[in-house]
Amino acid sequence: MKTIVVKVNNDCNQKCIYCGIGDISEINRMDEKTLKNTIFKTVNWNPEDRLVSMQWYGGEPLLMGIKFWKEVVKLQKSVTSQTFHNSIQTNGTLLTNEYLDFFESNHFNISFSLDGCKEAHDLNRPYNNGNPSFEDTMYWIKETRKRKIGGESVILVLNKNTANYIEEVYKFSKENKINIKFNPQNRRGRAIDRNLELSSDDLYDVYTKLFDMWYTDDFSNRAEIGFLDCTIENIASIVNQSMDNNLRSDCSFFNTECRNSIFNDSILALAPNGDIFPCGKFIGENEFLYGNINQIEYISKQDTFPNKDIFVQRHKGLIECKSCRYRDMCNSGCANAAYNFHGKIMTKNPYCKAFNDFFKYVEQKLLDDGKGKDFYVLPAKKANYKILFSPLRNEIAYITTEEGEIIRDFIETGKKIPKKFSALEKYMKKLDELIIISPKQKKIHTQSDVTFHLSQKMNNGETEIILSKELIKPVVENILFRYSRNSRIQKTFTFVGDCATEEQWNILFWAINYINKVGVHNKKKIFLNTNASSFNKERIIKIRNNSVYLNFNIDVLPNDENLKKPFLNTYKLFQVVDQNIKMLQFYQVDFSICFNITNKEIAKMPDIINFIRVNYPNIRSIDLEPVIINTDGKTLKYKDYIKYFSVAHNIGKVYNILVRNLLTKSSDRIQRKFCKGIFTITPSGIIVACQKMIDVNDELFNNFLMGIVDNKVYKHEDKCQKTEEMYNQTFPRCSNCFAKWYCGGMCPKIK
C-alpha cells in the first residue's frame, strides 16, 4: 500500500499552544488544480501498489468545506486502476450530520486530536477566541463512533499540561474506551517556546506512571493504549531472543513502517500549494523539498529526490545506536524530531534517554513479575520422570521424580532449590530470565472477518429465508473499509449453507463477485462451508476461478452418510458426495473435510482415516471434531474419544494425513479464551457472535445477539459488551490449570 499524506490548508479554528504551523500571516488552501494533480499524478508512483491510503489533515481540514471533499471522492472514482482509502485528521468541532453522512457513505475514517481529559485539553487546545473546545470535540467523537467510522482512538500531545493530568488522562481513556496515541510535543511553530516542553526525565516519569497504572489494572477492563502493548511484546521478543525483525512499532517511539515507507518510496506528503516532501512532518522544510506536483509531469519511483540519500543512511541506523539493546524498537527515533531539536536528521531522538530508561524499567518489571510463575510439574509416561512445562515461555523438559518434588516446593512455597541440584537450579534460573506475557484476544465486534448464513429455516421449517444482497453489501463494505488503513489485515468472508437450491448458489456467486469487485486490492480470503452434495462442473470451475476454499462437513463412511443425511427424495447421498469429491480433486480445488464425532462414531475414527486414504489419496487433512453434548443429551465419552482419536491420528502419521481437532489445533497457539467469537449474519439480518446460534427460538439466542443489519451495520453496544463478558468468562477451577492457555476455558455455548 502506498500512502499519500495531504495537508490541505494551514488555517484553523483553534489556537493550540503547541501548533507546529504557528501563527500564520496568510491563509493557504489547496486549490482545484493542485487537488487534481495530487490524485492523478501519484497514480504512476509505485504503480504496483494499487491500494492507496490518502491521509488528509491541516490546519483544520474541515474548513475546506464539504464541496472540496465531494470533489476528492469524484476524482478518486475516475481512477479505476487504484483503490483509495481515505482518513482525515480533525479536531472534530466543525463536523455536522451532513459531513458524517458523506464520510460514512464514502468510507472515510475520522481520526481526532484530543488531549485526553477536559482539564488538559482545554489548556492546550482552546478556540481562537480562547473558549474551551473539549465538550464539542467529545460530542462529535461520540456521534462518529455511533456510525462506526472513527473515534475509537485519538492523538494526544504530551507536554507539561497533559503530563500534570496523566492519571485523569488514563481514567478518561478507560472510561470512554478510547485508545490514546501519545506524541511528545515537537519543537516547531508555537511549540518553539519551550516552557511546556518535557525534559527527558519528565517524559520518563510520565511513561512509567502511565505503564504502572495500565499494567496493574484489571486485564479485561484496562485502558487500550497501543504503545504499551507494543512495548511489552517487543521487549519479550528481545529478551526471549525470538526477535525476527518483525517487531510491532508505534509512533510514540518511532514507527518502523514510517521509516521503511520513506526508504522504500511508499509514502509522500504534499503541502497545500503542491510542494512534495518525504513525510508530513517535513512539510515546509525546504531543505527536504522534492518538487511541486503542479510542475512535474508525473511522479516515478525512479525519481531521485534531493536529500533522499540521507534518509537511506538513517534507515541503515546511526552508528551510535548500533550497540543499543532496544535499537529495533525506536529505530533511532523520528528523523523530524531530531531535525527540529538538533538541526540535522543524522542524530538520535531527543528523548533517547527517556525511551531507553523506560524500556529498561518495563523489562525489569516483566522479569520480576514472572519469576516463579507459569511452571507446572506434570505426569510422564517415562518411568521415574516428570514433565516440567511452562506454556508462556514455550519450554518443556523431562525431569526426575525427585526434581519434580523440589520444583513443586519451589512453585508452591518459594523454597530454594538445594545446591546439589545445581544443574536444575541453573535451568530454572535461565527460565526465570525469560519474560512471560499473557496472550491478547481480539474483541468479537472489532474483528476483520464475518460469516454469512446463506439460508435459514423459519416457522418450524415451513419456510426458508435466503440471504439477500441488501444484507451482504453493507457488511462487506464495513469489513473491507473499517480496516482499510492497515493493508496487512486479512479480511475473511465465510459462507455457510447446504447450497441445495439454485437461489442459494446465485446469491453466493453474486456475493463472491461483489467482494472481489469492492475489495479488489484488499488482502482477503473466501470460504464456503457446505455438505458437498450440490456441486456440478460449472459451479466447481467458478469456485476454483474465484479462489474459494471449501470446508465440507460430511460423514465420510458410505452407510453413515446415507443413513444420517438422506436427500428429501431418499436418493442415497454418498454416491453424490463421492462423485463431487473426485470432481473437485480433478479440477484441483482446495478443500478440507470435517467429521463430527458423537458417542456413536467414536470407535469408527480409525475406519474413517483408512477409508479416506484408500478412496481419496489426495486428501491430506481431516478434522474429527468431538460433539461435546450429543443429541440424546449425553456428554461425550472423553476417554474413549481420546483413545480412538489417538489410533486415527497415528494412522494418519503413517500415511501422511494430518488428523486434527480443536484440541490439537489449539495446542499450536496460546490463547486467552477458547473462541474469539464469530461475527455472524443471519438471512433475517440479525448479527450474532456464533455461527451455531442463529435460531431465535434457542433459549441461549439472546446471549449471543449483537445487533442487526438494516442498510447499515448496527451493533448494540450493551449487547456486545455482555457477549464479550460471556466469552471472557472462565471457571474458577481453570485458574491453576496447565492447559488454560490452550483450551481457553471451553466453548461459551457449552458453558
C-alpha positions in Angstrom: 0.0 0.0 0.0 1.3 3.5 -0.8 0.4 6.4 1.4 -0.2 10.0 0.3 -0.3 12.5 3.2 -2.0 15.6 2.1 -2.0 18.9 4.0 -5.0 20.8 2.5 -4.7 24.1 4.4 -2.8 25.9 7.1 -5.7 27.8 8.9 -7.6 26.5 11.9 -10.5 27.4 14.2 -8.4 26.6 17.2 -5.3 28.1 18.7 -3.4 25.2 20.1 -0.4 26.3 22.2 1.9 23.7 20.6 0.7 24.1 17.0 3.5 23.2 14.6 2.3 25.7 12.0 2.4 28.6 14.4 0.8 32.0 13.8 0.1 32.4 10.0 0.3 35.6 8.0 -1.9 34.4 5.2 -4.3 31.6 4.6 -3.0 28.9 2.3 -5.6 26.3 0.9 -5.3 23.6 -1.7 -6.9 24.7 -5.0 -8.7 22.5 -7.5 -5.8 22.2 -9.9 -3.5 21.0 -7.1 -6.1 18.6 -5.9 -6.5 17.0 -9.3 -2.7 16.7 -9.8 -2.3 15.2 -6.3 -4.7 12.4 -7.2 -3.9 11.9 -10.9 -0.1 12.3 -10.8 0.5 10.0 -7.9 -1.1 7.1 -9.7 2.1 6.3 -11.6 4.2 6.5 -8.5 4.6 2.9 -7.3 2.0 1.6 -9.8 2.4 -2.0 -8.5 0.8 -0.7 -5.2 -2.8 -0.4 -6.3 -4.1 0.3 -2.8 -3.7 4.0 -2.0 -4.2 5.3 1.5 -4.8 9.1 1.5 -4.4 10.8 4.8 -5.9 14.3 4.9 -5.0 16.9 7.5 -4.4 20.7 8.0 -4.7 23.2 9.7 -8.2 22.1 10.3 -9.2 20.2 7.1 -13.0 20.7 7.6 -12.5 24.4 6.9 -12.2 23.4 3.3 -16.0 22.8 3.2 -17.9 19.7 2.1 -17.8 20.7 -1.6 -14.0 20.1 -1.5 -14.4 16.6 -0.1 -17.1 15.7 -2.7 -14.6 16.7 -5.4 -12.0 14.4 -3.7 -14.3 11.4 -4.0 -15.4 12.3 -7.5 -11.7 12.5 -8.7 -10.8 9.2 -7.0 -13.7 7.3 -8.6 -12.5 8.4 -12.0 -9.2 6.5 -11.4 -10.3 2.9 -11.9 -6.8 1.4 -11.7 -6.5 2.2 -8.0 -8.5 1.7 -4.8 -8.5 4.7 -2.5 -8.9 4.6 1.3 -9.4 8.0 3.0 -8.7 9.1 6.5 -9.0 12.6 7.9 -7.3 14.1 11.0 -9.5 16.7 12.6 -10.3 18.4 15.9 -13.9 17.5 15.1 -15.5 20.7 16.2 -16.7 21.6 12.7 -18.3 18.3 12.0 -22.0 18.3 11.1 -24.5 15.5 10.4 -24.1 16.3 6.7 -20.4 15.7 7.0 -20.9 12.4 8.8 -23.5 11.3 6.2 -21.0 12.0 3.5 -18.0 10.4 5.2 -19.9 7.4 6.2 -21.3 6.7 2.7 -17.8 7.2 1.2 -16.0 5.1 3.8 -13.8 7.8 5.3 -12.1 7.1 8.6 -12.2 10.0 11.0 -9.3 10.5 13.5 -9.5 13.1 16.2 -7.0 15.3 18.0 -7.9 15.3 21.7 -5.6 15.8 24.7 -7.3 13.3 27.0 -9.3 14.7 29.9 -11.1 18.1 29.8 -8.7 19.9 32.1 -5.6 19.2 30.0 -7.4 19.5 26.6 -8.8 22.9 27.3 -5.4 24.2 28.5 -3.8 23.0 25.2 -6.5 23.4 22.6 -8.7 26.5 23.0 -10.7 28.1 20.2 -9.3 31.2 18.5 -11.4 33.3 20.9 -10.0 31.5 23.9 -13.1 29.4 24.7 -12.7 25.7 25.7 -13.3 23.1 23.0 -13.3 19.8 24.8 -17.1 19.3 25.0 -17.6 20.0 21.3 -14.8 17.6 20.3 -16.2 14.8 22.6 -19.7 15.3 21.3 -18.6 14.6 17.7 -16.4 11.7 18.8 -19.4 10.0 20.2 -21.5 10.8 17.1 -18.8 9.4 14.9 -18.5 6.2 17.0 -22.2 5.6 16.6 -21.7 5.4 12.9 -18.5 3.2 13.2 -16.4 5.5 11.1 -13.8 6.5 13.7 -13.5 7.9 17.2 -12.0 4.7 18.7 -8.6 6.4 19.0 -7.2 9.9 19.4 -3.9 11.6 19.2 -2.7 13.4 22.4 0.3 15.7 22.6 2.5 15.1 25.6 3.6 18.3 27.3 3.6 19.6 30.9 -0.1 20.3 30.7 -1.1 16.7 29.8 1.7 15.3 32.0 0.2 17.0 35.0 -3.1 15.3 34.4 -1.8 11.9 33.3 -3.9 10.0 35.9 -7.0 11.7 34.7 -6.0 11.0 31.1 -5.7 7.3 31.9 -9.1 7.3 33.6 -10.6 9.1 30.7 -9.2 6.6 28.2 -10.5 3.7 30.3 -14.0 5.1 30.9 -14.6 6.1 27.3 -12.8 3.1 25.8 -10.7 5.4 23.6 -7.2 4.3 22.5 -4.8 7.2 23.0 -1.7 7.7 21.0 0.9 9.8 22.9 3.1 12.1 20.8 5.7 14.2 22.7 5.5 17.9 21.9 7.6 18.7 18.8 9.8 21.8 18.8 8.3 23.9 15.9 5.7 26.6 15.4 4.3 27.8 18.6 6.0 24.9 20.4 9.4 26.6 19.9 8.5 28.3 23.3 10.0 25.5 25.5 8.1 26.4 28.7 5.7 23.4 28.2 8.3 21.0 26.6 9.0 17.9 28.7 12.6 17.1 29.6 13.8 13.5 29.0 13.4 12.8 32.8 9.9 14.3 32.7 8.9 12.1 29.8 10.3 9.0 31.6 8.3 9.8 34.7 5.1 10.1 32.6 5.7 6.9 30.7 6.5 4.9 33.9 3.5 6.3 35.7 1.2 5.5 32.8 2.6 2.0 32.5 2.2 1.2 36.2 -1.5 2.3 36.1 -2.1 0.3 33.0 -0.1 -2.8 33.9 -1.6 -3.2 37.4 -5.2 -2.6 36.2 -7.7 -5.4 35.6 -6.6 -7.0 32.3 -10.2 -7.3 31.0 -11.1 -3.7 31.7 -8.0 -1.6 31.5 -7.5 1.3 29.0 -6.5 0.5 25.5 -3.1 2.1 25.0 -1.4 0.7 21.9 2.2 1.7 22.5 2.2 -0.1 25.9 1.1 -3.4 24.2 3.8 -2.9 21.6 6.4 -2.2 24.3 5.6 -5.4 26.2 5.5 -7.6 23.1 8.7 -6.2 21.7 10.7 -6.4 24.9 9.6 -10.0 25.4 10.8 -10.8 21.9 14.2 -9.2 22.6 14.7 -10.9 26.0 13.5 -14.3 24.8 15.6 -14.0 21.7 12.7 -14.6 19.4 13.2 -11.3 17.6 12.8 -11.7 13.8 12.9 -8.1 12.6 9.1 -8.0 12.7 8.7 -6.1 15.9 5.5 -4.2 16.3 6.0 -0.4 16.1 4.3 2.7 17.4 4.9 6.3 16.6 5.1 7.0 20.4 8.7 5.9 19.9 9.1 5.7 16.2 7.1 3.8 13.7 9.1 1.2 11.7 6.6 1.4 8.9 7.2 5.1 8.7 10.9 4.7 8.4 10.6 1.9 5.9 8.0 3.9 3.9 10.4 6.8 3.3 13.2 4.4 2.5 11.0 2.2 0.1 9.2 5.1 -1.6 5.8 4.1 -0.3 4.9 7.4 1.3 4.8 11.0 0.0 3.5 14.2 1.6 2.0 17.3 -0.2 1.6 20.8 1.1 -1.4 22.9 0.2 0.5 24.5 -2.7 1.5 21.1 -4.1 5.1 21.0 -2.7 6.2 17.4 -2.2 8.1 16.2 0.9 9.2 12.8 2.2 6.6 12.8 5.0 4.0 15.1 6.5 6.2 16.3 9.4 8.8 17.7 6.9 6.3 19.9 5.1 7.6 23.4 5.0 11.3 22.4 5.5 12.6 23.4 2.0 15.8 21.6 2.6 13.8 18.4 2.0 11.6 19.7 -0.8 11.2 17.1 -3.6 9.5 19.4 -6.1 6.0 20.6 -6.8 3.1 18.4 -8.1 1.9 21.2 -10.5 5.3 21.5 -12.1 6.1 17.9 -12.9 4.5 15.5 -15.5 4.2 12.6 -13.1 5.9 11.1 -10.1 8.0 8.0 -10.7 9.6 5.6 -8.2 12.8 6.1 -10.1 12.8 9.8 -9.4 15.9 10.9 -7.4 14.7 13.4 -4.8 17.0 15.8 -3.0 18.5 14.5 0.3 17.0 11.1 -0.2 20.4 9.6 0.4 20.4 10.9 3.9 17.2 9.1 4.7 18.8 5.9 3.2 21.7 6.3 5.6 19.4 6.9 8.6 17.4 3.8 7.6 20.5 1.7 8.0 20.9 3.0 11.5 23.0 5.6 13.4 26.5 4.4 14.4 25.9 5.5 18.0 22.8 3.3 18.1 24.4 0.1 16.8 25.1 -1.5 20.2 21.8 -0.4 21.8 19.7 -3.3 23.1 16.5 -1.6 22.1 17.6 -0.2 18.7 14.9 -2.0 16.7 12.2 -0.7 19.0 12.8 3.0 18.5 14.9 3.0 15.2 16.9 5.9 16.5 13.7 7.9 16.8 11.8 10.2 14.4 14.1 11.9 11.9 11.9 15.0 12.0 12.1 15.3 15.8 15.9 15.0 15.5 15.9 17.8 12.9 13.7 20.1 14.9 15.8 19.7 18.1 19.3 19.4 16.6 19.0 21.0 13.1 20.0 17.7 11.4 18.5 14.3 10.9 21.6 12.1 11.4 21.2 12.4 15.2 19.4 10.4 17.8 15.9 11.0 19.1 16.0 13.9 21.5 14.2 11.7 24.0 16.6 8.8 23.6 17.4 8.6 27.3 13.7 8.6 28.3 12.9 5.8 25.9 15.9 3.7 26.9 15.3 4.1 30.6 11.6 3.3 30.1 12.4 0.1 28.2 14.7 -1.0 30.9 12.0 -0.3 33.5 9.4 -2.3 31.7 11.9 -5.2 31.1 12.7 -5.4 34.8 9.1 -5.2 35.8 8.2 -8.1 33.4 11.0 -10.2 34.7 10.2 -9.6 38.3 6.5 -10.2 37.7 7.2 -13.6 36.0 9.7 -15.1 38.5 8.5 -18.4 39.8 5.3 -18.3 37.8 3.9 -20.4 34.9 5.6 -23.6 35.9 3.8 -26.9 36.0 5.0 -30.4 37.0 3.0 -33.0 35.1 2.9 -36.8 34.9 5.1 -38.5 32.3 4.8 -42.0 30.7 8.5 -42.4 31.2 9.2 -44.3 34.5 10.6 -42.2 37.4 10.2 -39.0 35.4 8.0 -35.9 35.3 7.5 -33.2 32.8 8.4 -29.6 33.6 6.1 -27.3 31.5 6.0 -23.5 31.0 3.4 -22.7 28.3 4.0 -18.9 28.3 7.8 -19.5 28.0 7.3 -22.2 25.3 9.5 -24.5 27.3 9.1 -28.2 28.1 11.6 -30.7 29.6 11.9 -34.1 31.3 12.9 -34.0 35.0 13.3 -36.8 37.5 10.5 -37.5 40.0 12.8 -36.2 42.8 13.4 -33.0 40.8 9.7 -32.7 40.3 9.1 -32.6 44.1 11.8 -30.0 44.5 10.2 -27.7 41.8 6.7 -28.2 43.4 8.1 -26.9 46.6 9.8 -24.0 44.7 6.5 -23.1 43.0 4.2 -23.5 46.0 6.3 -22.2 48.9 9.2 -20.4 47.2 11.7 -22.8 48.9 15.1 -22.6 47.3 16.5 -25.4 45.2 19.2 -27.4 47.1 22.8 -26.7 45.9 23.4 -30.4 45.0 20.8 -29.9 42.2 23.0 -27.2 40.6 22.0 -28.1 37.0 18.3 -27.9 37.9 18.9 -24.6 39.7 20.8 -23.2 36.6 18.0 -24.3 34.3 15.3 -22.7 36.4 17.3 -19.5 36.7 17.5 -19.5 32.9 13.8 -19.9 32.6 13.2 -17.2 35.1 15.2 -14.8 32.9 12.6 -15.2 30.1 9.6 -12.9 30.0 6.1 -14.3 30.1 3.2 -12.4 28.7 -0.5 -13.4 28.7 -2.0 -13.5 25.2 -4.2 -10.8 23.9 -7.6 -11.6 22.3 -9.4 -9.6 19.8 -12.9 -8.4 20.7 -15.7 -10.0 18.7 -17.1 -6.8 17.3 -13.7 -5.4 16.2 -12.6 -8.4 14.0 -11.9 -8.3 10.3 -13.9 -11.4 9.5 -17.5 -12.3 9.0 -19.7 -15.4 8.5 -22.9 -15.3 6.4 -25.6 -18.0 6.6 -27.0 -18.5 3.1 -30.4 -19.7 4.2 -32.4 -20.3 7.4 -35.5 -22.4 8.1 -38.3 -20.5 9.8 -41.8 -21.3 11.2 -40.7 -24.8 12.3 -39.2 -25.5 8.9 -42.2 -24.5 6.8 -40.5 -21.5 5.2 -36.9 -20.7 4.2 -35.3 -17.3 4.1 -32.4 -16.7 1.6 -29.6 -14.3 2.3 -30.1 -11.0 0.3 -27.9 -8.6 -1.5 -29.2 -5.8 0.8 -27.7 -7.6 3.8 -24.4 -8.6 2.1 -23.4 -5.1 0.8 -23.2 -3.1 4.0 -21.5 -5.9 5.9 -18.9 -6.4 3.2 -18.2 -2.7 3.0 -17.9 -2.5 6.8 -15.4 -5.3 6.9 -13.3 -4.0 3.9 -13.2 -0.4 4.8 -13.2 -0.4 8.5 -9.7 -2.0 8.4 -8.5 -0.2 5.3 -5.8 1.7 7.0 -3.8 -1.5 7.6 -3.5 -3.4 4.4 -1.8 -6.3 6.2 -5.0 -7.3 7.9 -6.6 -10.2 6.0 -10.4 -9.9 5.6 -12.1 -13.3 5.8 -15.6 -14.0 4.4 -17.2 -17.4 5.2 -20.5 -18.6 3.7 -22.4 -21.4 5.4 -25.2 -23.4 3.9 -26.3 -26.7 2.2 -26.5 -24.8 -1.2 -29.4 -27.1 -2.0 -31.2 -24.6 -4.3 -30.2 -22.6 -7.4 -31.2 -19.5 -5.5 -28.6 -20.1 -2.8 -25.9 -20.6 -5.5 -26.9 -17.4 -7.3 -26.6 -15.3 -4.1 -23.3 -17.0 -3.2 -21.7 -16.2 -6.5 -23.1 -12.6 -6.5 -21.6 -12.1 -3.1 -18.2 -13.5 -4.2 -18.2 -11.2 -7.2 -19.1 -8.2 -5.1 -16.4 -8.9 -2.5 -13.8 -9.3 -5.3 -15.0 -6.1 -7.0 -15.2 -3.8 -4.0 -12.1 -5.3 -2.3 -10.1 -5.7 -5.5 -6.9 -4.6 -3.8 -7.6 -5.9 -0.3 -6.0 -8.9 1.3 -8.9 -11.3 1.7 -9.9 -14.9 1.8 -13.3 -16.5 1.0 -14.6 -19.8 2.4 -17.6 -21.9 1.8 -18.8 -24.4 4.4 -21.2 -27.0 2.9 -22.0 -30.7 2.7 -20.6 -31.4 -0.8 -23.9 -32.6 -2.2 -24.9 -29.9 -4.6 -21.9 -29.4 -6.9 -21.6 -29.6 -10.7 -18.9 -28.9 -13.2 -19.9 -25.3 -13.7 -20.1 -24.5 -10.0 -16.8 -26.2 -9.3 -15.0 -24.2 -12.0 -16.5 -20.9 -10.6 -15.3 -21.9 -7.1 -11.8 -22.6 -8.4 -11.6 -19.4 -10.5 -12.5 -17.3 -7.5 -10.1 -19.0 -5.2 -12.8 -20.0 -2.8 -11.7 -22.5 -0.2 -14.2 -25.3 0.7 -14.8 -26.8 4.1 -17.0 -30.0 3.9 -19.0 -31.3 6.8 -19.7 -34.9 5.8 -19.9 -38.3 7.4 -17.4 -40.0 5.0 -18.4 -43.6 5.5 -21.0 -44.7 2.9 -23.5 -46.2 5.3 -23.3 -43.3 7.8 -23.7 -40.7 5.0 -26.7 -42.4 3.5 -28.5 -43.1 6.9 -27.8 -39.8 8.6 -28.2 -37.4 5.7 -30.7 -38.7 3.1 -31.9 -36.5 0.3 -35.6 -35.4 0.5 -36.3 -37.8 -2.4 -34.5 -40.6 -0.4 -31.8 -40.8 -3.0 -28.6 -42.0 -1.4 -26.2 -39.2 -0.6 -22.9 -40.9 -0.5 -22.7 -41.6 -4.2 -23.3 -37.9 -4.9 -20.7 -36.8 -2.4 -18.2 -39.3 -3.6 -18.6 -38.1 -7.2 -18.3 -34.5 -6.2 -15.1 -35.0 -4.2 -13.4 -36.8 -7.1 -14.5 -34.0 -9.5 -13.1 -31.3 -7.1 -9.8 -33.2 -7.0 -9.8 -33.4 -10.8 -10.2 -29.6 -11.1 -7.6 -29.0 -8.3 -10.0 -27.2 -5.9 -8.7 -26.8 -2.3 -10.9 -28.3 0.3 -10.9 -29.8 3.8 -13.2 -32.4 5.4 -14.7 -32.3 8.9 -16.4 -35.2 10.6 -18.5 -34.6 13.7 -17.9 -37.3 16.3 -20.7 -38.3 18.7 -20.6 -41.3 21.0 -21.9 -43.5 18.2 -18.9 -42.7 15.9 -16.1 -42.7 18.4 -14.9 -46.2 17.6 -15.2 -45.5 13.8 -12.5 -42.8 13.7 -9.7 -45.2 12.6 -12.0 -46.6 9.9 -12.7 -43.1 8.6 -9.0 -42.4 8.1 -8.4 -45.7 6.4 -11.4 -45.1 4.1 -10.0 -41.6 3.2 -6.5 -42.9 2.4 -7.8 -45.7 0.2 -10.6 -43.8 -1.7 -9.3 -40.2 -1.7 -5.4 -40.5 -1.7 -5.0 -36.8 -2.4 -6.7 -35.6 0.8 -4.0 -34.6 3.2 -6.0 -33.5 6.3 -9.3 -34.3 8.1 -10.8 -32.9 11.2 -12.5 -35.3 13.7 -14.4 -32.8 15.9 -16.0 -34.1 19.1 -19.6 -33.2 19.7 -19.5 -32.4 23.4 -23.2 -32.8 24.1 -24.9 -35.4 21.9 -28.5 -35.1 20.6 -29.6 -37.5 23.3 -28.4 -35.1 25.9 -25.5 -37.3 27.0 -22.0 -35.9 27.3 -19.2 -37.2 25.0 -17.2 -40.1 26.4 -13.9 -38.3 26.6 -11.6 -41.2 27.5 -13.0 -43.3 24.6 -12.7 -40.4 22.2 -9.1 -39.8 23.1 -8.3 -43.5 22.8 -9.7 -43.9 19.3 -8.6 -40.4 18.1 -5.0 -41.4 19.0 -5.3 -44.5 16.9 -6.7 -42.5 14.0 -4.0 -39.8 14.5 -1.3 -42.5 14.3 -2.7 -44.0 11.1 -2.7 -40.5 9.6 1.0 -40.0 10.6 1.9 -43.3 8.8 0.1 -42.2 5.6 1.0 -38.5 5.8 -2.6 -37.4 6.6 -3.0 -34.6 9.1 -5.7 -35.7 11.6 -6.8 -32.8 13.7 -9.5 -31.5 16.1 -10.0 -28.3 18.0 -7.8 -29.6 20.8 -4.8 -30.4 18.6 -5.2 -27.1 16.7 -5.4 -25.1 20.0 -2.1 -26.7 21.2 -0.3 -24.8 18.4 -1.2 -21.4 19.9 -1.5 -19.6 23.2 -4.9 -18.0 23.7 -6.8 -16.2 26.4 -10.2 -17.7 25.5 -11.5 -20.8 23.8 -13.2 -18.9 20.9 -12.7 -15.4 19.8 -16.4 -15.3 18.6 -17.6 -15.3 15.0 -19.2 -12.1 13.7 -22.2 -13.9 12.0 -25.0 -12.6 9.8 -28.3 -14.5 9.6 -30.6 -14.3 6.5 -33.1 -12.3 8.6 -30.4 -9.6 9.2 -29.5 -10.4 12.8 -25.9 -10.2 14.0 -24.8 -13.0 16.4 -21.5 -13.9 17.9 -21.6 -17.6 17.0 -22.5 -19.3 13.7 -24.3 -22.1 15.6 -26.6 -19.7 17.4 -28.9 -18.3 14.6 -32.2 -19.8 15.8 -34.2 -17.1 17.6 -36.1 -19.8 19.4 -33.0 -21.2 21.0 -33.1 -20.4 24.8 -29.5 -19.1 24.6 -30.0 -16.9 21.5 -30.1 -13.6 23.4 -26.8 -14.4 25.0 -25.2 -14.2 21.5 -27.2 -11.4 20.0 -25.1 -8.4 19.0 -27.1 -6.2 16.6 -28.9 -6.0 13.2 -28.2 -5.2 9.6 -30.7 -2.8 8.0 -29.0 -0.9 5.2 -26.2 -0.3 7.7 -24.5 -2.4 10.3 -26.0 -1.6 13.7 -24.2 -3.1 16.7 -25.9 -2.8 20.1 -23.0 -1.7 22.3 -24.6 -3.0 25.5 -25.3 -6.4 24.0 -21.8 -6.5 22.5 -20.4 -5.8 26.0 -22.4 -8.6 27.6 -21.5 -11.0 24.9 -17.8 -10.1 25.3 -18.1 -10.7 29.1 -19.6 -14.1 28.4 -16.7 -15.1 26.1 -14.2 -13.9 28.6 -15.7 -15.8 31.5 -13.7 -18.7 32.8 -14.3 -21.3 35.5 -12.5 -20.8 38.9 -11.1 -24.3 38.5 -9.3 -23.2 35.4 -7.0 -20.6 37.1 -4.3 -23.1 38.0 -4.7 -25.5 35.1 -1.5 -26.1 33.0 -3.7 -26.2 29.8 -5.7 -23.0 30.3 -3.7 -21.0 27.7 -4.6 -23.7 25.1 -8.2 -24.6 25.8 -9.2 -21.1 26.9 -12.0 -22.3 29.3 -14.3 -24.1 26.8 -17.0 -23.1 24.4 -19.3 -20.3 25.7 -22.3 -22.2 24.4 -21.4 -25.3 26.4 -20.6 -23.3 29.5 
